[in-house]
Amino acid sequence: MDWIKKFNEVIKYIEDNLKGEISYDTISQIAGCSIYNFQRMFSYIADKPLSEYIRNRRLTLAAFDIMNSKDRIIDISFKYGYESQDAFSRAFRSFHGVLPSAARNETVQLKSCPKLSFQINIKGENYMNYQIVQFPAFKVVGITNRINTSEAFKIVPQIWENAWKDGTMNRFIELLKKTDYRPAGFLGICADGKWGNSEEMDYILAITNHVDVPECNYVSPPDGMKEFCYPASTWVVFDADGELPSAVQKIHKQFYSEWLPNSGYELADLPVIESYMQNNHQEVWIGINKNK
């Protein structure tokens, strides 16, 4: 399938350029989607951020160079994109657990990150309940946090915990008394994906305050909260009922590895919205377009 072919072409491009510059713009062109969307898909399918995969592949090859050549360690550092030997040594020790000098002069245990290869694996035992909706433009109000994508699974729970402690969630509860709009409940929104090499995104805690239909009343943002607007679009909405966070994470992984490659759709440049309601009922909203 084209989707799988494109992913493997990206991996080939990365492999061909591990000793040089890897352009995120080029990855976007090969993948046929924004770098934001590619990184979203990659992280859920590969279980690691794209930047971490590239770094680990470089450090894997660097270890072989250290053991099998007489090149100076500083030259190997530059070869794999590090600006100094100190930076390379820190990254090498973080990944392999030893310094480069130990890898060259001693018998040590090292790690290896293998080259990835993507393929469709049809499992069939897990059903996904979803609906595709043509949804009007809507607005949400909330607070935003700029986070590193590679640390999202650790940081996001802390953001929610802090929101309960500092009274933000109580303010949301008061707002929900005035609104009953979809996307419903408390929203966790992954947005502003122009990550580039920074690998950062905005994580927004919010509720929906307006949907662009005649019968909907607009609710103004409270002091200290920002308003975010999203256009009329096509969304696929998945049920993600069950214990958190595993229920929502499972839907994300199934979406990118199973649903999307077979759907005839591609990702739209829209945020991903997780909708948290009562009694372990959740929805995941993902913007899509028909394949061109």
N, C-alpha and C positions, 0 to 999 in steps of 0.2 A: 504494500500500500504506500501511496505517496508520503503519508505522514511518517511512517517508519523509515522510508528511504531518506527523507530529509533529516531525520534525527541522526541516522548513521553517517550521512554526509557531513553533518556538523562535527561528529566525533572524528571523522577522518581529517577534517580541516584542523581541529585541535591537535591531533597527533602530528600532523605535518608541520605545526608551528610551535611545538613545545619549547624549542630552542630559539624562538624568536618572538615577535609580537603577535598576540592573539587579539583580533579586532572584534568587539561586540557588534559593531555595525555589520561586519561581514557575516557573523553568525546569524544575525537577524535576516540578512538577505538570503542565506542558504536555507534557513528554516522557513522562510516565507511568512514570518510573523514578527511582531515587535520583540525586542529583547526582553521586555517585561513579561510577555506571554510565554516566551521560550523558557525563561528562568522559572516561571511558575510550574510549567509542565515538567521540566527537568528535575526540580527539587523533589516533587512528589513521586516521580517514577524511579529516580536513582537514589532516593533517600538521602541526598546531600545536595547542598547548593552547587551551582555550576562553578563558582569561583573556587570552592573547596576541591572539587574534582580536578580542575586544572592544576591547582597547587600540588595536590597529592600525586598526580601523574608526573609533574616535573621533579618532585622530590624523589619519586621512585627511580626515574632515569638518572638523576644526579647521584644516587647511591651507587648505581652500577658504574658510572664514570669514575667515582672516587676509588672504588675497589679495583677497577680493571684498566685504569690509565695512570699515567704519571703527571697528568695536568695539575697545575696548582689549584688549590681549593678556591682561591679568589677568582681564578679564571672560570672555574665551574660555576661559581656564584653568578658571575656576569652572564654566562651562557644561558642560564635558566631564569634570567630576568630580575635578579636581585641587585640592588644598587650598592651593596657593601657585603663584605664577608661576614660581618657581625649579623646583619639581617638574615643572611642565608643560614648561618649557624643556628640562630634561634628557631627559624622555621624547621630546619632539619631535625633539631633535637625535639621540637614539639611533635613532629610526625613519627620519627624513628625511635625516639627515646634516648639517643646518644648523639654526641657531637660528630661532625664530619671527620675530625682527626682520629677519633676512636674507630670509626668505620674503616679507615685506611690502615691503621696500625695494629688493631686488635681483632680478635674473633668475637663478633657481637651479633646479636639478633636484630634484623631490620624488618621493616614493613614493606609490603608491595601493594600498590593500588593498580589493579588490572585495567586494561582498556575496556570500555563498555561497548556492548553491542545490543541494539534494540530489536525486539521481535514481538509479534502479537502472541499472547498466550491466552487462548480461549478456555476459561474455567467453567463458567456456566452455573455454578452452584449458588452464587450470590445475586439476588435480584436487587434492582435499583428502582425505587418509586420516584417518578419525576413527571413534571409537566412543562411544556414549552409555552411561554406566555408572551404576547405582544403587550408590553407594559408601557403606560404613558410616562412622561417625564415626572420626576418626583424630587423632593428635597428632604434632607436629613439635617438634624442639628446635633452637635456633640463636641467632643474634645479630640485632639489629634496628638499622636506621639510618633516621632521619627525614630525608627529602629533599624538595626542591622538585620537583614533577612536571615543570615545564618544563625542568629540567636533568637529567632522569633518564637520557637516553641518554648523557650525558657522565659523570655521577656513578657509575652502576651498574658500568661496567667498572672504575672505580677502586676500588670496594668489593671486587670479586672479587680484584683485584690485591693490595690490602692484606691480604686474608684469607689469601692464599698466603704473603705475606711475614711476617705476624705469627704464623703457626702454626695459625690457625683451621682451615684446610683439612686439615692433618695430623690434628687432633683429630677432624674429621668422618670422615676415612678410618678411624681406629681405631673409631669408632662404627659405621661401615658393616660392620665385621667381625662385629658383633653383631646387625645388622638387615638384612633383605632384603625390605623392605615397599614397596608402592606408596603414594603417588607415590615413584618410585625415584630413587636417585642423589642428587646435590647439587641442592638446591631453591633457586630464586630466587622469592620470594613478594612480590607487590605487594598490600599490605593496608591496613586502617584508612583507608578512603576517605572519612571524614567531612570532606572537604577544606574545604567552604565557600569563603570568599574567600581562605583561606590557601594553597590549591593545594598542599598537602603530603600526603605519604603515608609509610607505613612500607615499607621494603624489607628483607626478612628473608632471610638466608642460613641454610639449615636442612637437616636430614634427617628422614625419618619415623621416629619411635621407637615408635609403637604404632598398630595398627588394631583396631577394636573387633570382633574375631571371636575365638571361643574358643581357636583354636590359636596365637594371636599372643602372644608374650612381650613384656612391657613393659620398656623400657630407660630407666632414670632419666636425667634431664638432667645433664650434667657441670657442675661448678662454673663459674659465669660465663655459663652459657647459660640462656635462658628457654624455657619450654614454651608452645606455642600449640595450642589445641584447635579442631577444626572439626567441625560436625555432619554426621550422615548426610544426604546430598544427592545430587542428580542432577548429574553432570558430563559435559561433552563433552570428550573427550581427543583431541587432534590429534597425529599424527606430524609432527615438525618436523626431520627429518634433513637434514644438510648443514652447510656452513660457518657459523660464528657470526660476528657476530650476525644476518646477513642472513636465515638460514633461519627463525629464530624471529620476527623482525620481519615477514617475509612472511606467516606464518601469522596473526599478529595482524591485519594489514591485511585479508587475505582474509576472516577471520572476521567482522569488523565490517561490511565493505562488501558481502560476497557471501553468506556462510553464514547469518548471523543474520537478515537481512531476509526470507529465504525459508524459514526453518526451522520456523516455528510455535512457537518458543521465545522467551523473554525472559531477560535477564540476572538471575541471583540475586545477592543482596548477600553475595557471598563473595569471597575474594581470588582473584587470578589466579596460578596456580602454573606455573612453568617448571621442568621436570625434566631435568637434564643427566646423561647417562650416558656410556658409553665409545663410541669410534669414531664421533664426530659423530652420535650418536643422542640426540634430544631429544623431549620431549613437552610440550604446552601444555595445562593443565587449566583449564577455565573453567566455573564454576557456572551452571546454567540452570534455568528453570522453564517449564512449559507456559504458553503465552499464555492469559490469562484470557478 
